[in-house]
Amino acid sequence: MTARNVLGRELADCSHDPLTGFFRNGCCETGPQDTASHTVCAVLTADFLHFSFTRGNDLITPRREFAFPGLRPGDRWCLCVNRWREAWEAGCAPLVVLEATHEAALRSVTLEMLTAHKAPQTEDVP
C-alpha cells in the first residue's frame, strides 16, 4: 500500500540530504514502531531549532554515533507532529511541505493549521 500525504495523494520524499524519516528513507512514513509520529515534513528555522533545543530535543548538535549530522535552518526534516503542534502553539512552527507530510499527522493537527504554514512549492528534494 502506498503512503498518502495530507492532500490525499502519494507521499512525496521530504529529504535525502540530510537523510530524514523515522525509517531514514527520506520520507515521513510512519508505522506502529514510530510512537512519536515523525510525520510532518518541515523546513527548519533557527527559531524552531532553538525552541526544540529548549524543550530537550537538540537537533543542532551532530551525533556521529547515531549518524546524525545536526540540522541547520533551511534543512527539511520529518518532525514529530506533536512537537510541530507545540511550536505552532508557541508561534514558532516551521513551514510545512504538504506533499511530503504523512496523512497520519491529521490525527493531531488540522489541514488548516498545516496549510497556513505551507512552504513554497519546490521541485527538488534535497
ZIKAVEN-V473186 format. One record per helix or strand of 3 or more residues. SS is the DSSP state (h for helix, s for strand). FROM is the first residue (numbers start at 1). TO is the last residue. If there is no record, write none. Layout:
<<SS;FROM;TO> <SS;FROM;TO>>
//
This chain:
<<s;38;43> <h;46;54> <h;64;66> <s;76;80> <h;81;90> <h;98;100> <h;103;107> <h;111;115>>
//
